[in-house]
C-alpha cells in the first residue's frame, strides 16, 4: 500500500474516533503538499445532482520544487500540475496549469482553478490579465475557524481600453466539522469547509452581472480535495466532484519514494 494511503487511513481513524481532537493530529509533510509526488495523478469524477457522470478531471504532477526566503527560515514547497477536464466521451475540454504550495502549517490551491472557462468565452481576441489569489487549507484547522478568501480576477482589455473585469471569489469560508468520506479512491478523514463562491462580470461599477452558489468542500490534508459539492441559492445540489483514483505513477509493484535531493532556491527579495 502506498505511503499516502497509510496517512489517509491513520487520519480517518483519529477523526472518526475523536472529532473534537482533530486539531491535535500530527502535521502533514509540507515537503509534499497534499501528499503529492512526482508523476502522481489524481482523477476526479464530475457528476450532476442525480449522480450522472458529466465528465472527468485529471490533475497530474509535473514537477516539485522548494524555495527558501532570504534568511533561510521559511521554506515554500511548490507542486506544478497539469489539469485536464474531459467530457463523458473522454474528449479534452480544458487544459490548464495549476500551482499548489505548502508553507509551514498551511497548503494552498491555485485560485485559477475557480474560474469557469465560460466566463471568458464572450470576449474574443482580447487581452487577459490574470491575478489569482491562492486558497489556504490549514493542515490542522480548528472547527469553527474562518479561512481567508481566494479566487481569481481577470482584466479584459483591448489594445486601447479596459473592457471588463471578470472575477470569481470564494469567501465566507468556515471549517464547520470533520467527516470520514469514502470514495472509489479510498476512505479519508476530511475537514468540511463551507463557503460562498461569487462569479461576476463587471463592465463598469453600475453594470455588474453576478452569480453566487454555496460550495461545500471535504478536504484531507493528506490528499487534498476529496469531494466538492455545489448548491444553488435555494440550497439545491447542482454539481459534485469526487476523487475516484490516485495513480502513483510508480513502476508495477513499486512505491513512490521522495527525491534524494531537493532543489532549493533562495529569494533575493
C-alpha positions in Angstrom: 0.0 0.0 0.0 1.5 3.4 -0.9 2.7 5.7 1.8 -0.1 8.3 1.4 -2.8 5.7 1.9 -1.3 4.9 5.4 -1.5 8.6 6.1 -5.1 8.8 5.0 -6.2 5.7 6.9 -4.5 6.9 10.0 -6.2 10.3 9.8 -9.5 8.6 9.3 -9.2 6.6 12.4 -8.3 9.6 14.5 -11.1 11.8 13.3 -13.7 9.1 13.4 -12.8 8.2 17.0 -12.5 11.8 18.3 -13.6 14.6 16.0 -13.2 17.1 18.8 -9.5 16.3 18.9 -9.0 16.9 15.1 -6.7 19.8 15.8 -4.2 17.5 17.6 -3.5 15.4 14.5 0.2 15.1 13.6 1.4 17.6 11.0 1.4 16.7 7.3 4.7 16.5 5.4 4.8 20.0 3.9 7.6 19.0 1.5 4.9 17.3 -0.5 1.7 19.5 -0.5 -1.4 17.3 -0.2 0.8 14.2 -0.3 1.7 14.8 -4.0 4.8 13.2 -5.5 6.4 13.1 -9.0 4.2 11.7 -11.7 1.2 11.2 -9.4 -2.2 11.7 -10.9 -5.5 12.5 -9.1 -8.6 11.6 -11.0 -12.0 13.2 -10.2 -15.4 12.3 -11.5 -17.8 15.2 -12.2 -21.4 14.5 -11.5 -24.8 16.3 -11.8 -27.3 16.4 -9.0 -28.7 12.9 -9.9 -25.2 11.3 -9.7 -24.9 11.0 -13.5 -21.3 11.4 -14.8 -20.8 14.6 -16.7 -17.1 14.4 -17.2 -13.7 13.7 -15.7 -10.9 15.9 -14.3 -7.3 14.7 -14.1 -4.6 16.5 -12.2 -1.1 15.3 -12.9 2.1 16.3 -11.1 4.6 17.8 -13.5 7.3 18.9 -11.0 8.1 19.6 -7.4 10.5 22.3 -6.1 11.3 24.2 -2.9 12.3 27.8 -2.3 13.6 29.4 0.9 13.4 33.0 1.9 16.5 35.2 2.1 17.1 34.3 5.8 16.5 30.6 5.1 14.0 30.4 7.9 10.9 29.6 5.8 10.6 27.1 3.0 7.8 27.2 0.4 7.3 23.9 -1.4 5.7 24.1 -4.8 3.9 21.5 -7.0 3.1 22.2 -10.6 0.2 20.3 -12.1 -1.4 19.8 -15.5 -5.2 19.8 -15.0 -7.3 18.4 -17.8 -11.1 18.4 -17.9 -12.8 15.8 -20.2 -16.4 15.2 -21.3 -18.1 11.8 -20.8 -16.6 10.5 -24.1 -13.1 11.5 -22.8 -12.7 14.4 -25.2 -10.5 17.1 -23.8 -12.4 20.3 -23.0 -9.9 22.3 -21.0 -6.2 22.1 -20.1 -4.6 24.4 -17.6 -1.5 24.7 -15.4 -2.1 24.8 -11.6 0.3 25.6 -8.8 -0.1 24.1 -5.3 2.1 25.2 -2.4 2.8 24.4 1.2 4.4 26.8 3.7 4.8 26.0 7.4 1.4 24.6 8.5 -0.8 25.5 5.5 -1.2 24.2 2.0 -2.6 26.4 -0.9 -4.5 25.6 -4.0 -4.4 27.7 -7.2 -7.1 30.4 -7.3 -7.1 30.0 -11.1 -9.0 26.7 -10.7 -12.0 28.6 -9.5 -12.6 30.4 -12.8 -15.2 28.9 -15.2 -14.0 28.9 -18.8 -17.5 30.0 -19.9 -17.0 33.4 -18.2 -14.4 34.5 -20.8 -16.0 32.9 -23.9 -17.8 36.1 -24.9 -14.5 38.0 -25.1 -12.8 37.0 -28.3 -9.5 38.3 -29.5 -9.0 40.3 -26.2 -6.1 40.6 -23.8 -6.5 38.8 -20.4 -4.5 39.9 -17.3 -4.9 37.1 -14.7 -4.5 37.8 -11.0 -5.1 34.6 -9.0 -5.2 34.5 -5.2 -4.5 31.1 -3.6 -7.0 29.4 -1.3 -5.5 28.4 2.1 -6.1 25.0 3.6 -4.5 24.7 7.0 -3.1 21.2 7.8 -4.6 21.3 11.3 -7.5 23.8 11.4 -9.9 24.3 14.3 -13.5 23.5 13.7 -15.4 26.8 13.7 -12.5 28.8 12.4 -12.7 31.1 9.4 -10.4 30.8 6.4 -9.2 33.6 4.1 -10.9 34.2 0.8 -9.3 33.4 -2.5 -10.0 33.1 -6.2 -9.1 35.0 -9.4 -9.7 38.2 -11.2 -9.2 38.8 -14.9 -8.9 42.2 -16.5 -10.2 42.0 -20.1 -8.9 44.8 -22.4 -8.2 45.7 -26.0 -5.1 47.4 -27.2 -6.6 50.8 -26.3 -9.0 50.4 -23.3 -10.2 48.2 -20.5 -13.3 46.4 -21.4 -14.4 44.5 -18.3 -13.3 42.8 -15.1 -14.2 39.1 -14.7 -13.7 37.5 -11.3 -14.5 34.6 -9.1 -14.2 34.9 -5.3 -14.6 32.1 -2.8 -15.3 33.8 0.5 -17.1 33.3 3.8 -15.1 30.2 4.2 -15.6 28.4 7.5 -14.5 25.0 8.9 -17.8 23.5 10.0 -16.8 20.0 11.1 -15.0 16.7 10.3 -16.2 13.8 8.4 -15.0 10.5 7.0 -15.6 10.4 3.3 -15.4 7.1 1.3 -14.9 7.2 -2.4 -13.6 4.7 -5.0 -10.1 6.0 -4.2 -10.4 5.0 -0.5 -11.6 6.4 2.8 -10.3 9.7 4.0 -10.7 11.8 7.2 -11.8 15.2 6.0 -12.4 18.7 7.2 -15.7 20.1 6.0 -15.4 23.7 4.7 -18.4 25.7 3.7 -18.1 28.8 1.5 -19.8 31.1 -0.9 -18.5 31.3 -4.5 -19.4 34.5 -6.3 -18.7 34.9 -10.0 -19.2 38.2 -11.8 -18.5 40.2 -14.9 -18.3 44.0 -14.4 -18.3 46.2 -17.4 -18.4 49.2 -15.1 -19.3 49.9 -11.5 -23.0 50.2 -12.1 -23.2 47.3 -14.6 -22.3 44.0 -12.9 -23.7 40.6 -13.6 -23.3 38.3 -10.6 -24.0 34.7 -9.7 -23.5 33.1 -6.3 -23.5 29.5 -5.2 -22.7 27.7 -2.0 -19.8 25.3 -2.0 -19.0 22.5 0.5 -15.5 21.1 0.2 -14.3 18.0 2.0 -10.5 18.1 2.2 -7.9 15.8 3.7 -4.5 17.4 4.5 -3.1 14.1 3.2 -4.5 14.2 -0.3 -6.3 17.5 -0.9 -9.9 17.9 -2.0 -11.7 14.6 -1.7 -15.2 15.8 -2.5 -16.8 19.1 -3.5 -20.5 19.9 -3.7 -22.1 23.0 -5.3 -25.6 24.2 -4.3 -27.7 26.9 -5.9 -29.3 29.8 -4.0 -32.2 27.7 -3.0 -30.0 25.0 -1.5 -30.5 22.5 -4.3 -27.5 20.4 -5.2 -26.1 21.2 -8.7 -22.7 19.6 -9.1 -20.4 17.1 -7.4 -16.7 16.5 -7.9 -15.5 13.2 -6.4 -12.0 11.8 -6.1 -12.1 8.4 -7.7 -8.5 7.4 -8.2 -4.9 8.2 -7.1 -2.4 7.0 -9.6 1.1 6.9 -8.2 3.0 6.8 -11.5 5.4 4.3 -9.9 6.5 1.1 -11.8 4.4 -2.0 -11.3 5.0 -3.4 -7.8 6.9 -0.3 -6.9 6.2 2.6 -4.4 6.8 6.3 -4.6 9.9 7.5 -2.9 10.8 11.1 -2.0 13.5 12.7 -4.1 17.0 12.0 -2.9 17.9 15.6 -3.5 15.6 18.6 -3.2 16.4 21.7 -5.1 16.3 24.9 -3.0 16.2 28.4 -4.3 16.7 31.5 -2.2 14.6 34.6 -2.8 16.7 37.7 -3.3 14.0 40.0 -2.1 
